[in-house]
Amino acid sequence: MDTAKCTQCGAIGLEPGFIEDDGEHSSGYARWIAGPLERGFLGGAKRMGRPRWQIDAGRCPRCGHLELFAHERA
């Protein structure tokens, strides 16, 4: 992310990071899942058969804005 540009202030170079998910039974990191949110019988999100992408985040050192990037790793 050394050459990524902040879409808010235009600074070059974002600090790499990730979005943590520390909810019950979580894997420790958030994922992006394609398609609209559909809820199952018990209220949880339906995920079966959908591709899951790891979310990486870049933080602008100048203004603190977060840029999110989805990579097919999760």
GUMI-572258 format. One record per residue: residue in three letters; x, y, z of N, C-alpha, C, O, CB in turn. Coordinates in Angstrom, 3 decimals. Glycine has a CB too. Layout:
N
+--------+----------+----------+----------+----------+----------+----------+----------+----------+----------+----------+----------+----------+----------+----------+----------+
! residu !    neast !   nnorth !      nup !   caeast !  canorth !     caup !    ceast !   cnorth !      cup !    oeast !   onorth !      oup !   cbeast !  cbnorth !     cbup !
+--------+----------+----------+----------+----------+----------+----------+----------+----------+----------+----------+----------+----------+----------+----------+----------+
!    ALA !        X !        Y !        Z !        X !        Y !        Z !        X !        Y !        Z !        X !        Y !        Z !        X !        Y !        Z !
...
+--------+----------+----------+----------+----------+----------+----------+----------+----------+----------+----------+----------+----------+----------+----------+----------+
//
This chain:
74
+--------+----------+----------+----------+----------+----------+----------+----------+----------+----------+----------+----------+----------+----------+----------+----------+
! residu !    neast !   nnorth !      nup !   caeast !  canorth !     caup !    ceast !   cnorth !      cup !    oeast !   onorth !      oup !   cbeast !  cbnorth !     cbup !
+--------+----------+----------+----------+----------+----------+----------+----------+----------+----------+----------+----------+----------+----------+----------+----------+
!    MET !    0.812 !   -1.194 !    0.000 !    0.000 !    0.000 !    0.000 !    0.855 !    1.257 !    0.000 !    0.380 !    2.360 !    0.272 !   -0.923 !   -0.002 !    1.189 !
!    ASP !    2.132 !    1.057 !   -0.314 !    3.058 !    2.191 !   -0.318 !    2.705 !    3.242 !   -1.360 !    3.001 !    4.422 !   -1.178 !    4.462 !    1.703 !   -0.558 !
!    THR !    2.067 !    2.815 !   -2.459 !    1.759 !    3.762 !   -3.529 !    0.271 !    4.079 !   -3.627 !   -0.132 !    4.854 !   -4.494 !    2.244 !    3.217 !   -4.848 !
!    ALA !   -0.560 !    3.497 !   -2.753 !   -2.000 !    3.771 !   -2.787 !   -2.252 !    5.219 !   -2.375 !   -1.560 !    5.765 !   -1.516 !   -2.776 !    2.794 !   -1.854 !
!    LYS !   -3.253 !    5.828 !   -3.002 !   -3.575 !    7.235 !   -2.759 !   -4.864 !    7.335 !   -1.950 !   -5.852 !    6.675 !   -2.273 !   -3.710 !    8.011 !   -4.097 !
!    CYS !   -4.861 !    8.150 !   -0.909 !   -6.048 !    8.384 !   -0.095 !   -7.092 !    9.117 !   -0.938 !   -6.784 !   10.132 !   -1.563 !   -5.696 !    9.198 !    1.189 !
!    THR !   -8.306 !    8.614 !   -0.955 !   -9.368 !    9.238 !   -1.751 !   -9.955 !   10.470 !   -1.064 !  -10.752 !   11.186 !   -1.669 !  -10.475 !    8.228 !   -2.027 !
!    GLN !   -9.579 !   10.726 !    0.176 !  -10.093 !   11.896 !    0.890 !   -9.168 !   13.102 !    0.781 !   -9.601 !   14.194 !    0.415 !  -10.310 !   11.557 !    2.345 !
!    CYS !   -7.875 !   12.896 !    1.106 !   -6.954 !   14.044 !    1.132 !   -5.877 !   13.990 !    0.051 !   -5.173 !   14.975 !   -0.172 !   -6.290 !   14.129 !    2.482 !
!    GLY !   -5.741 !   12.824 !   -0.634 !   -4.773 !   12.709 !   -1.713 !   -3.376 !   12.285 !   -1.291 !   -2.490 !   12.180 !   -2.140 !   -4.684 !   13.990 !   -2.407 !
!    ALA !   -3.151 !   12.038 !   -0.002 !   -1.832 !   11.607 !    0.468 !   -1.461 !   10.268 !   -0.163 !   -2.331 !    9.432 !   -0.405 !   -1.808 !   11.500 !    2.012 !
!    ILE !   -0.190 !   10.067 !   -0.426 !    0.318 !    8.827 !   -1.006 !    0.877 !    7.952 !    0.114 !    1.585 !    8.434 !    0.998 !    1.408 !    9.116 !   -2.087 !
!    GLY !    0.550 !    6.661 !    0.063 !    1.066 !    5.710 !    1.045 !    0.099 !    5.495 !    2.190 !   -0.080 !    6.371 !    3.036 !    2.392 !    6.184 !    1.583 !
!    LEU !   -0.519 !    4.335 !    2.216 !   -1.456 !    3.996 !    3.277 !   -0.829 !    2.970 !    4.211 !   -0.119 !    2.068 !    3.767 !   -2.777 !    3.461 !    2.690 !
!    GLU !   -1.094 !    3.110 !    5.499 !   -0.601 !    2.165 !    6.498 !   -1.447 !    0.898 !    6.410 !   -2.668 !    0.985 !    6.542 !   -0.649 !    2.780 !    7.943 !
!    PRO !   -0.840 !   -0.292 !    6.188 !   -1.618 !   -1.519 !    6.042 !   -2.213 !   -1.987 !    7.367 !   -1.635 !   -1.768 !    8.432 !   -0.751 !   -2.614 !    5.456 !
!    GLY !   -3.372 !   -2.632 !    7.288 !   -4.028 !   -3.186 !    8.466 !   -5.204 !   -4.056 !    8.048 !   -5.341 !   -4.406 !    6.876 !   -4.497 !   -2.065 !    9.407 !
!    PHE !   -6.059 !   -4.405 !    9.020 !   -7.243 !   -5.209 !    8.729 !   -8.358 !   -4.836 !    9.689 !   -8.111 !   -4.191 !   10.708 !   -6.926 !   -6.719 !    8.824 !
!    ILE !   -9.582 !   -5.234 !    9.375 !  -10.746 !   -4.979 !   10.213 !  -10.960 !   -6.202 !   11.098 !  -11.168 !   -7.304 !   10.592 !  -12.019 !   -4.669 !    9.349 !
!    GLU !  -10.912 !   -6.017 !   12.396 !  -11.061 !   -7.138 !   13.325 !  -12.532 !   -7.442 !   13.586 !  -13.363 !   -6.537 !   13.665 !  -10.346 !   -6.835 !   14.646 !
!    ASP !  -12.837 !   -8.718 !   13.718 !  -14.160 !   -9.176 !   14.128 !  -13.963 !  -10.040 !   15.363 !  -13.459 !  -11.159 !   15.265 !  -14.895 !   -9.970 !   12.973 !
!    ASP !  -14.357 !   -9.532 !   16.520 !  -14.166 !  -10.299 !   17.748 !  -15.486 !  -10.774 !   18.336 !  -15.602 !  -10.996 !   19.541 !  -13.420 !   -9.466 !   18.770 !
!    GLY !  -16.481 !  -10.926 !   17.464 !  -17.779 !  -11.429 !   17.897 !  -17.729 !  -12.906 !   18.257 !  -16.731 !  -13.585 !   18.016 !  -18.810 !  -11.200 !   16.817 !
!    GLU !  -18.798 !  -13.380 !   18.824 !  -18.891 !  -14.780 !   19.227 !  -18.668 !  -15.708 !   18.046 !  -19.281 !  -15.523 !   16.994 !  -20.246 !  -15.061 !   19.863 !
!    HIS !  -17.809 !  -16.698 !   18.197 !  -17.469 !  -17.696 !   17.171 !  -16.818 !  -17.073 !   15.935 !  -16.877 !  -17.662 !   14.856 !  -18.719 !  -18.454 !   16.755 !
!    SER !  -16.207 !  -15.912 !   16.066 !  -15.605 !  -15.266 !   14.908 !  -14.242 !  -15.861 !   14.597 !  -13.624 !  -16.515 !   15.437 !  -15.481 !  -13.769 !   15.141 !
!    SER !  -13.785 !  -15.619 !   13.363 !  -12.457 !  -16.077 !   12.950 !  -11.392 !  -15.034 !   13.269 !  -10.204 !  -15.282 !   13.062 !  -12.444 !  -16.398 !   11.451 !
!    GLY !  -11.801 !  -13.876 !   13.769 !  -10.852 !  -12.831 !   14.147 !  -10.693 !  -11.729 !   13.120 !  -10.100 !  -10.692 !   13.419 !   -9.530 !  -13.437 !   14.404 !
!    TYR !  -11.202 !  -11.924 !   11.935 !  -11.118 !  -10.886 !   10.903 !  -12.419 !  -10.881 !   10.110 !  -13.102 !  -11.901 !   10.011 !   -9.891 !  -11.120 !    9.958 !
!    ALA !  -12.751 !   -9.733 !    9.552 !  -13.979 !   -9.581 !    8.777 !  -13.773 !  -10.066 !    7.342 !  -12.648 !  -10.089 !    6.843 !  -14.442 !   -8.111 !    8.785 !
!    ARG !  -14.860 !  -10.452 !    6.689 !  -14.810 !  -10.873 !    5.290 !  -15.922 !  -10.171 !    4.513 !  -16.956 !   -9.811 !    5.076 !  -14.943 !  -12.421 !    5.166 !
!    TRP !  -15.697 !   -9.983 !    3.228 !  -16.700 !   -9.441 !    2.330 !  -17.315 !  -10.614 !    1.589 !  -16.597 !  -11.467 !    1.068 !  -16.090 !   -8.386 !    1.341 !
!    ILE !  -18.665 !  -10.665 !    1.538 !  -19.385 !  -11.746 !    0.870 !  -20.264 !  -11.131 !   -0.211 !  -21.019 !  -10.194 !    0.050 !  -20.239 !  -12.580 !    1.888 !
!    ALA !  -20.161 !  -11.660 !   -1.422 !  -20.893 !  -11.113 !   -2.565 !  -22.405 !  -11.287 !   -2.403 !  -22.864 !  -12.250 !   -1.788 !  -20.426 !  -11.784 !   -3.858 !
!    GLY !  -23.162 !  -10.361 !   -2.952 !  -24.617 !  -10.441 !   -2.968 !  -25.257 !   -9.703 !   -1.806 !  -24.591 !   -9.379 !   -0.822 !  -25.050 !  -11.877 !   -2.948 !
!    PRO !  -26.555 !   -9.437 !   -1.924 !  -27.260 !   -8.727 !   -0.860 !  -27.390 !   -9.597 !    0.391 !  -27.365 !  -10.824 !    0.308 !  -28.647 !   -8.288 !   -1.343 !
!    LEU !  -27.528 !   -8.956 !    1.539 !  -27.699 !   -9.670 !    2.801 !  -29.054 !  -10.366 !    2.828 !  -30.095 !   -9.732 !    2.655 !  -27.566 !   -8.705 !    3.998 !
!    GLU !  -29.026 !  -11.667 !    3.044 !  -30.240 !  -12.457 !    3.233 !  -30.110 !  -13.133 !    4.589 !  -29.056 !  -13.675 !    4.923 !  -30.450 !  -13.514 !    2.069 !
!    ARG !  -31.183 !  -13.099 !    5.366 !  -31.153 !  -13.693 !    6.696 !  -31.827 !  -15.057 !    6.702 !  -32.842 !  -15.266 !    6.037 !  -31.827 !  -12.771 !    7.705 !
!    GLY !  -31.249 !  -15.982 !    7.460 !  -31.809 !  -17.316 !    7.606 !  -32.899 !  -17.347 !    8.659 !  -33.303 !  -16.311 !    9.189 !  -30.722 !  -18.308 !    7.956 !
!    PHE !  -33.361 !  -18.528 !    8.949 !  -34.461 !  -18.745 !    9.880 !  -34.175 !  -18.173 !   11.274 !  -35.069 !  -17.608 !   11.904 !  -34.754 !  -20.227 !    9.985 !
!    LEU !  -32.949 !  -18.314 !   11.755 !  -32.588 !  -17.836 !   13.086 !  -32.026 !  -16.415 !   13.083 !  -31.559 !  -15.942 !   14.119 !  -31.583 !  -18.769 !   13.701 !
!    GLY !  -32.061 !  -15.730 !   11.948 !  -31.625 !  -14.341 !   11.858 !  -30.201 !  -14.125 !   11.405 !  -29.802 !  -12.987 !   11.156 !  -31.793 !  -13.710 !   13.149 !
!    GLY !  -29.414 !  -15.199 !   11.290 !  -28.031 !  -15.059 !   10.825 !  -27.972 !  -14.868 !    9.317 !  -28.924 !  -15.189 !    8.606 !  -27.206 !  -16.281 !   11.227 !
!    ALA !  -26.871 !  -14.353 !    8.842 !  -26.686 !  -14.127 !    7.403 !  -26.523 !  -15.456 !    6.672 !  -25.822 !  -16.354 !    7.138 !  -25.459 !  -13.222 !    7.144 !
!    LYS !  -27.182 !  -15.563 !    5.521 !  -27.002 !  -16.741 !    4.660 !  -25.696 !  -16.553 !    3.882 !  -25.521 !  -15.564 !    3.170 !  -28.234 !  -16.938 !    3.676 !
!    ARG !  -24.782 !  -17.523 !    4.030 !  -23.470 !  -17.418 !    3.380 !  -23.148 !  -18.610 !    2.509 !  -22.198 !  -18.555 !    1.728 !  -22.394 !  -17.259 !    4.414 !
!    MET !  -23.897 !  -19.671 !    2.613 !  -23.583 !  -20.931 !    1.946 !  -23.450 !  -20.749 !    0.431 !  -24.335 !  -20.193 !   -0.219 !  -24.659 !  -21.970 !    2.254 !
!    GLY !  -22.328 !  -21.227 !   -0.117 !  -22.100 !  -21.193 !   -1.553 !  -21.626 !  -19.858 !   -2.099 !  -21.417 !  -19.735 !   -3.306 !  -23.334 !  -21.571 !   -2.242 !
!    ARG !  -21.451 !  -18.863 !   -1.256 !  -21.005 !  -17.554 !   -1.726 !  -19.493 !  -17.416 !   -1.515 !  -18.965 !  -17.869 !   -0.500 !  -21.767 !  -16.416 !   -0.989 !
!    PRO !  -18.801 !  -16.795 !   -2.467 !  -17.364 !  -16.580 !   -2.270 !  -17.130 !  -15.581 !   -1.144 !  -17.899 !  -14.635 !   -0.970 !  -16.701 !  -16.082 !   -3.573 !
!    ARG !  -16.068 !  -15.799 !   -0.386 !  -15.711 !  -14.930 !    0.730 !  -14.353 !  -14.310 !    0.460 !  -13.412 !  -14.996 !    0.059 !  -15.703 !  -15.711 !    2.070 !
!    TRP !  -14.261 !  -13.029 !    0.680 !  -13.036 !  -12.299 !    0.402 !  -12.537 !  -11.643 !    1.687 !  -13.312 !  -11.026 !    2.417 !  -13.263 !  -11.240 !   -0.706 !
!    GLN !  -11.249 !  -11.779 !    1.956 !  -10.647 !  -11.113 !    3.106 !  -10.643 !   -9.609 !    2.875 !  -10.402 !   -9.147 !    1.760 !   -9.210 !  -11.632 !    3.358 !
!    ILE !  -10.908 !   -8.852 !    3.926 !  -10.886 !   -7.393 !    3.842 !   -9.575 !   -6.887 !    4.425 !   -9.287 !   -7.106 !    5.602 !  -12.102 !   -6.767 !    4.586 !
!    ASP !   -8.784 !   -6.212 !    3.601 !   -7.589 !   -5.524 !    4.063 !   -7.918 !   -4.039 !    4.120 !   -8.703 !   -3.540 !    3.313 !   -6.357 !   -5.808 !    3.128 !
!    ALA !   -7.330 !   -3.347 !    5.056 !   -7.608 !   -1.924 !    5.219 !   -6.309 !   -1.130 !    5.182 !   -5.279 !   -1.560 !    5.700 !   -8.362 !   -1.661 !    6.539 !
!    GLY !   -6.386 !    0.026 !    4.561 !   -5.267 !    0.951 !    4.567 !   -5.699 !    2.230 !    5.262 !   -6.761 !    2.772 !    4.960 !   -4.769 !    1.240 !    3.129 !
!    ARG !   -4.887 !    2.714 !    6.188 !   -5.193 !    3.934 !    6.939 !   -4.284 !    5.059 !    6.483 !   -3.062 !    4.914 !    6.441 !   -5.042 !    3.702 !    8.459 !
!    CYS !   -4.895 !    6.178 !    6.143 !   -4.114 !    7.340 !    5.721 !   -3.413 !    7.938 !    6.933 !   -4.068 !    8.268 !    7.921 !   -5.016 !    8.401 !    5.029 !
!    PRO !   -2.076 !    8.084 !    6.872 !   -1.349 !    8.653 !    8.010 !   -1.618 !   10.148 !    8.191 !   -1.371 !   10.694 !    9.267 !    0.141 !    8.423 !    7.835 !
!    ARG !   -2.124 !   10.814 !    7.148 !   -2.371 !   12.253 !    7.244 !   -3.743 !   12.557 !    7.853 !   -3.836 !   13.344 !    8.795 !   -2.264 !   12.896 !    5.863 !
!    CYS !   -4.818 !   11.936 !    7.323 !   -6.163 !   12.298 !    7.776 !   -6.891 !   11.175 !    8.520 !   -7.960 !   11.408 !    9.085 !   -6.987 !   12.720 !    6.597 !
!    GLY !   -6.326 !    9.955 !    8.529 !   -6.936 !    8.848 !    9.247 !   -8.025 !    8.106 !    8.492 !   -8.591 !    7.149 !    9.019 !   -7.491 !    9.345 !   10.503 !
!    HIS !   -8.333 !    8.526 !    7.266 !   -9.357 !    7.862 !    6.458 !   -8.970 !    6.415 !    6.189 !   -7.798 !    6.119 !    5.953 !   -9.571 !    8.611 !    5.130 !
!    LEU !   -9.958 !    5.498 !    6.223 !   -9.702 !    4.095 !    5.917 !  -10.150 !    3.760 !    4.503 !  -11.254 !    4.115 !    4.091 !  -10.411 !    3.189 !    6.923 !
!    GLU !   -9.294 !    3.081 !    3.772 !   -9.619 !    2.538 !    2.451 !   -9.689 !    1.028 !    2.619 !   -8.777 !    0.433 !    3.192 !   -8.551 !    2.960 !    1.347 !
!    LEU !  -10.750 !    0.398 !    2.132 !  -10.918 !   -1.048 !    2.260 !  -10.697 !   -1.732 !    0.922 !  -11.123 !   -1.237 !   -0.122 !  -12.312 !   -1.385 !    2.804 !
!    PHE !  -10.022 !   -2.882 !    0.966 !   -9.709 !   -3.658 !   -0.239 !  -10.096 !   -5.111 !    0.022 !   -9.739 !   -5.674 !    1.058 !   -8.183 !   -3.536 !   -0.626 !
!    ALA !  -10.818 !   -5.714 !   -0.904 !  -11.230 !   -7.116 !   -0.760 !  -10.335 !   -7.997 !   -1.630 !  -10.193 !   -7.763 !   -2.830 !  -12.734 !   -7.301 !   -1.150 !
!    HIS !   -9.732 !   -9.020 !   -1.004 !   -8.841 !   -9.941 !   -1.694 !   -9.349 !  -11.357 !   -1.490 !   -9.712 !  -11.725 !   -0.372 !   -7.381 !   -9.796 !   -1.188 !
!    GLU !   -9.381 !  -12.150 !   -2.533 !   -9.927 !  -13.511 !   -2.472 !   -8.941 !  -14.442 !   -1.763 !   -8.207 !  -15.184 !   -2.416 !  -10.240 !  -14.041 !   -3.898 !
!    ARG !   -8.924 !  -14.404 !   -0.432 !   -8.035 !  -15.215 !    0.367 !   -8.755 !  -15.908 !    1.507 !   -8.188 !  -16.821 !    2.109 !   -6.925 !  -14.374 !    0.903 !
!    ALA !   -9.967 !  -15.521 !    1.828 !  -10.614 !  -16.059 !    3.036 !  -11.568 !  -17.175 !    2.720 !  -12.190 !  -17.731 !    3.625 !  -11.352 !  -14.970 !    3.772 !
+--------+----------+----------+----------+----------+----------+----------+----------+----------+----------+----------+----------+----------+----------+----------+----------+
//
